[in-house]
Amino acid sequence: MFNYDERSWTAGVGVKADVSGIPLRVDYAIEPFGLFGNVHYISVGFAY
């Protein structure tokens, strides 16, 4: 792939819980990305 020289380490955390009987997942990660500074990743998932 291209532009991997901008990437470095990545750290993240995730939480999975039931909210009113609905499984909910929230994930967060941060990665230093050279020219762009720190890049933050957030994802939210649920099931029914």
C-alpha positions as CSV (number, residue, x, y, z in Angstrom):
1,M,0.0,0.0,0.0
2,F,1.0,3.6,-0.4
3,N,1.8,6.2,2.3
4,Y,2.6,3.8,5.1
5,D,5.6,6.0,5.9
6,E,3.2,8.5,7.5
7,R,1.8,5.9,9.9
8,S,3.3,4.8,13.3
9,W,1.8,3.0,16.3
10,T,-1.9,2.7,17.0
11,A,-3.6,2.4,20.5
12,G,-7.2,1.7,21.2
13,V,-9.9,0.6,23.6
14,G,-13.3,-0.9,23.2
15,V,-16.4,-1.4,25.4
16,K,-19.3,-3.8,25.0
17,A,-22.4,-3.5,27.1
18,D,-26.2,-4.2,27.0
19,V,-28.3,-1.0,27.0
20,S,-32.0,-1.7,27.6
21,G,-31.4,-5.3,26.3
22,I,-29.6,-4.1,23.1
23,P,-26.0,-5.2,22.7
24,L,-23.9,-2.0,22.1
25,R,-20.2,-1.7,21.2
26,V,-18.1,1.4,21.2
27,D,-14.5,1.5,20.0
28,Y,-11.9,4.2,20.1
29,A,-8.4,4.4,18.7
30,I,-5.7,7.0,18.1
31,E,-2.8,6.9,15.6
32,P,-0.1,9.6,14.9
33,F,-0.3,10.2,11.2
34,G,2.6,12.4,10.3
35,L,1.4,15.5,8.3
36,F,-2.1,15.2,9.6
37,G,-1.2,15.0,13.3
38,N,-3.1,12.5,15.5
39,V,-6.0,10.7,13.8
40,H,-8.9,9.5,16.0
41,Y,-11.1,6.5,15.1
42,I,-14.5,6.0,16.7
43,S,-17.0,3.3,15.9
44,V,-20.3,2.4,17.4
45,G,-22.1,-0.8,16.7
46,F,-25.3,-2.4,17.9
47,A,-27.3,-5.6,17.2
48,Y,-31.1,-6.3,17.4
